[in-house]
C-alpha cells in the first residue's frame, strides 16, 4: 500500500510516517520507481508506535520498545524496567505540574482582576516578586 493507505490504516499523518522512516523506526520496502510500499507489518509497527507515543514514551523509548517487541528472545523484565522508568518520569512531571499549579493558583488569587494596572501575575513573570512569597 502507498503512504496514503498506510496513513489511513495506522491513523498517523503521512508526515509522521515519513519522520519515523527518516529516523529509522520504520523501513518500508521500495518499489522499482522509488515509491514506498507499506505492508501489514509496517502498518502494525505504525500502530504500535502511535500507541507508545500516545502513552508518552520518547522516540528513544519507542526504539527500544520496538526492538524488544521484535526480539522473541526478550525478557519481559526488560520491557517492565523501561515502562517503570517512564512511569517514574511521569510521576516526577506530575509533581512539577502540581507545584506550578500551586504557584499559578496563588498568583491568580493575589490578582485583583479589576481596572487597576498592578498585577501580581505580570510582576511575577517579570521577576519583580522574587523573595516575596
C-alpha positions in Angstrom: 0.0 0.0 0.0 1.1 3.6 -0.5 1.7 6.2 2.2 -1.9 7.4 2.0 -3.3 4.0 2.6 -0.8 3.5 5.4 -1.9 6.8 6.9 -5.5 5.7 6.9 -4.7 2.2 8.2 -2.5 3.4 11.1 -4.2 6.7 12.0 -0.9 8.6 11.7 -0.3 11.5 9.4 2.0 10.9 6.4 4.4 13.5 7.8 4.8 11.4 11.0 5.2 8.2 9.0 8.0 9.8 6.9 9.6 11.1 10.1 9.6 7.6 11.6 11.2 6.4 8.4 13.8 9.2 8.4 14.9 8.3 12.0 15.0 4.6 11.2 12.0 3.4 13.3 10.3 2.1 10.1 11.9 0.9 6.9 9.2 0.2 4.3 10.1 -1.6 1.1 10.6 0.5 -2.1 9.0 -0.2 -5.4 11.2 0.0 -8.6 10.0 3.5 -9.1 11.3 4.5 -5.6 7.8 4.8 -4.0 7.4 3.4 -0.5 5.4 0.2 -0.2 3.9 -0.3 3.2 2.9 -3.8 4.2 0.8 -5.2 7.0 3.8 -5.4 9.3 4.7 -1.7 8.6 1.1 -0.7 9.5 1.2 -2.8 12.6 4.5 -1.1 13.6 3.0 2.3 13.0 0.0 1.4 15.2 2.4 0.2 17.9 4.4 3.5 17.7 1.2 5.5 17.7 0.1 3.8 20.9 3.5 4.1 22.6 3.8 7.8 21.7 0.3 8.3 23.0 1.4 6.9 26.3 4.2 9.5 26.3 7.1 7.3 25.5 10.0 9.1 23.9 11.3 8.3 20.5 14.3 6.5 22.0 12.0 4.6 24.3 9.9 3.7 21.3 13.0 2.5 19.5 13.9 0.3 22.5 10.3 -1.0 22.8 10.2 -1.8 19.1 13.4 -3.7 19.4 12.1 -5.6 22.4 8.9 -6.3 20.6 10.7 -7.7 17.6 13.1 -9.8 19.7 11.3 -13.1 20.5 14.0 -13.9 23.0 13.4 -10.8 25.0 13.0 -10.8 28.8 9.7 -9.2 29.9 11.7 -7.8 32.8 13.5 -5.5 30.2 10.1 -4.2 29.0 8.9 -3.8 32.5 12.0 -1.9 33.5 11.7 0.5 30.6 8.0 1.1 31.4 8.8 1.6 35.0 11.4 4.3 34.2 8.8 6.0 32.0 6.3 5.9 34.8 8.8 7.5 37.2 9.4 10.3 34.7 5.6 10.8 34.5 5.4 10.9 38.3 8.2 13.5 38.5 6.5 15.6 35.9 3.2 15.4 37.8 4.9 16.6 40.9 6.4 19.5 39.0 3.0 20.3 37.5 1.3 20.3 40.9 3.9 22.8 42.1 3.2 25.0 39.0 -0.5 24.7 39.7 0.0 25.9 43.3 2.1 28.9 42.2 -0.3 29.9 39.5 -3.3 29.5 41.7 -1.7 31.7 44.3 -0.9 34.4 41.7 -4.4 34.3 40.4 -5.8 34.7 43.9 -3.4 37.6 44.5 -4.5 39.4 41.4 -7.4 41.8 41.9 -8.7 41.3 38.4 -10.2 44.8 38.2 -9.4 48.0 36.5 -6.2 48.7 38.5 -3.0 48.3 36.5 -1.0 46.5 39.2 -1.0 42.7 38.6 1.0 40.2 40.7 0.8 37.7 37.8 2.7 40.1 35.5 5.0 41.2 38.3 5.9 37.5 38.9 6.6 36.9 35.2 8.8 39.9 35.1 10.7 38.7 38.2 9.5 41.5 40.4 8.1 39.3 43.2 11.3 37.3 43.9 11.7 36.8 47.6 8.0 37.8 48.2 6.1 34.6 48.8 
